Amino acid sequence: MIGDYGFHAPLAEGDLLLFGDMAIYTTCKNNTFNGMPLPGIFVLREDGRTECLKEFGYGDFKGRLGR
């Protein structure tokens, strides 16, 4: 649990939900249990741009299986 939060209106798909200063917790979901893909890693720049640093695909999943 990160914390208790409330919102003035219900969240909708596409809304920006930002948890700042999370350090290592931003990449703590590091498995694909039940087929859930790993989330992409993005950075929100000071000028408001969002940049994708890494997206994960099937190749990443397959690479974790070992030989």
N, C-alpha and C positions, 0 to 999 in steps of 0.2 A: 504494500500500500504506500503510495506516494503522499497522499494527503486527502483531505475532504474539501470538495469544491462544489460550488453552486453557480448557476448561470442565470442570467436575466431572462433568457429564452432557451427553448430546447435546441440542442446542437443539431445541425443538418449536415448531410454529406457535403464535403468540400469546405466546411468551416475550418479555420486555422485554430488549432489547439496547441499552445506553446507552453512547455515546461522549461523554464530557463535554468541555467546553472546546474544541470543534472550530471555533469561529468561522466563517469564510467557507467552510470545507470542508463545512458542513452543507447547502449548496445548490449544490455544484459539479456535480451531475448535472443539467445544464440543457438536455437535448435529448431528443427522442423517437425516437431511432434504432431502426429495426426495430419500430416500434410500441410500444416500451416506454413506458408512461405516466410522467410525472413523479411523484415521490413527494410525498405530502402533507407539509406543514410543521406540526409539533406542538411544544408546549412542555410540559414536565413541571413543574408548580407545586410549591412547597415543601411543600404539604399533601398531595402525592401525586396530585392530579388531573392528568389529561392533557387538554389543550385543543388542538383543531385550529385553527391559524391560517390555513391556506390549503390547499385541495384543488384539483387541476387536472383539467379535463375536456376534452371534445372542442373546446369553444369556445376554450380556451387554445391547443390544437394548431392549430386553424384560423387563429387570429389570428397565429400565427408564420409562416404561409405567405406573407404579403404579398398583394399584389393580383395 
